[in-house]
Amino acid sequence: MKPISRIACIIMSAFIFTACLERDNPLDTNGIEALAKIEFDSCEVYDANNNGCTGNGDGIINKGETVCLTVYLKNTGACDARSVKAFFSTESAFISNFIPNTGCEYGTIAKNSKMYGKGVYPYYTIRFTVSTSTPDNTVIPVKIKISDENQLVWEDRFTVKVENTGANLQFSYQETYQSNTRISVLVKVENTGTSRTDGIKVTFTSESQYVTNFPATQYYCGSINANDYYHIQGGYSAGTFSINLANNTPVGTVIPINILAKDLYTNEWSDSFYLVYRD
């Protein structure tokens, strides 16, 4: 079954060329109104991690993703259009690896019907990569040049929008152990957003002069689905990480800990918390 995802395409404008179909005599105007008229209808976004795509699978285009679009064209004319072929292109500086550049086959599009083009894999029309530097709400224009077996030519365009990730990482901690100059902490990374995020790496730092060692400065959390969480794995027991303090650390010293999380698509989340040395 063909995957269905959120439609994220907007018709901007259309410039349509039409001509008379199958006239044996160019001077014969009989049937001149029997025209096919092909134009953009809609598109579907696919951004899961397969079929050459890399993304969080929410059907929304985010920076850093490689997405496939299934693009539908519709025939609003009075006759069928056969051997329809469409060429897609974009001039956006935020898009790379735009394929195919050889045109997509649509076959026959009957009047009052629509059809999707086969260009990338059986169900996808085009594929491209969105730069990690793309600002949120950037509009990407896509041009279409369409032709059929009668050498009729139509041009149209649509846009897609690059939106902010639906993932939202939040952090919580619980001190689990303190002895001598070692403090162990359970750190929970929770995705309270609406979308999965992938390839998460969490880094801990501290400006305290008394911190002598983190067991690891960066922890890999993998993917976290929406409304799911991950416990940092490290330290001396499962689900915790530990820090070591200098032997001369005064009792009551407050130790600030900074957290920075980055995902595969260069989204970032940060937070901080404090530990108190009591021993």
C-alpha positions, 0 to 999 in steps of 0.5 A: 500500500502506498504510504500517505503523509501530510500534504505540505504543498501550496499552489503559488501560480500557474502559467498554462499553454494549451493547443488544439488536439489532433487536427489533421488540417491546422486551419480546421477549427472544429474541436478547438475547444477539445483540449487537455489542461494539465496542472499541479494538484497536490503532493505528499511528503515522505521523510522516513529513513528508507527509500533514500530518504532520511528524516523523522517520518512525520510528513513535515519537511525539516532542515537536514532531511532528505525527502521524497515527494509524490506529486499529483497532476490533474487534468481539468481539460475536456479530453484525455492527455496521453504519455504525459511527462513532467520535468521538475526543478528548483532554484532554491539555494537551500536544496541539493541532490534534486532528482530526477533530472530526466523527467517523470512519467505520468502516463495517461491522465484522463479528463477530470482525473489526477495521477502521480508521477513515477520518478524516484521509486514506484510511488515517489516523484522527486527527491531532494536534500534540505540544507541544515542551514535552512531557516524555519518557514523557508518556502521552496519553489518547485517549477514543473514543465509538462508535455504530452504525446501531442506536443502540448506544453504546460507550465506550473509551479508549487511550493513546499515549506521547511518547518521547525522540528516537532521534537522538543527535548526536556531534561530532568535529573535525580541524584542517586549516589554521593560518596567522598568526592563522587556524585552520581546522577540519573538524567532523563531526556524526554521528548515532549514534542509531536515528532521523533528525533534521531541521532541525539548526542548529549554533552555535559560541561561544567565551569566549576573549578572543583570538577576533575572528571566526567566519565564521558563528555558526550552520550549517544541517545539514538532516536527518541519518539514523541512522548518517550524518553531515554536515560543517560547510560554511564557512570557506575550504575545503569541509567546514571552518569557520575562526576568526580570532585577535587579532594579540597571541595568545600562542603556545600559547594554548588556544582553547575552542570550544563546540558547541550543536546544535538540531533542528526539534523543539527537541532539543538536543545540546552538546559542546566541543573545544579548539584550540591556537595554534602560529604 
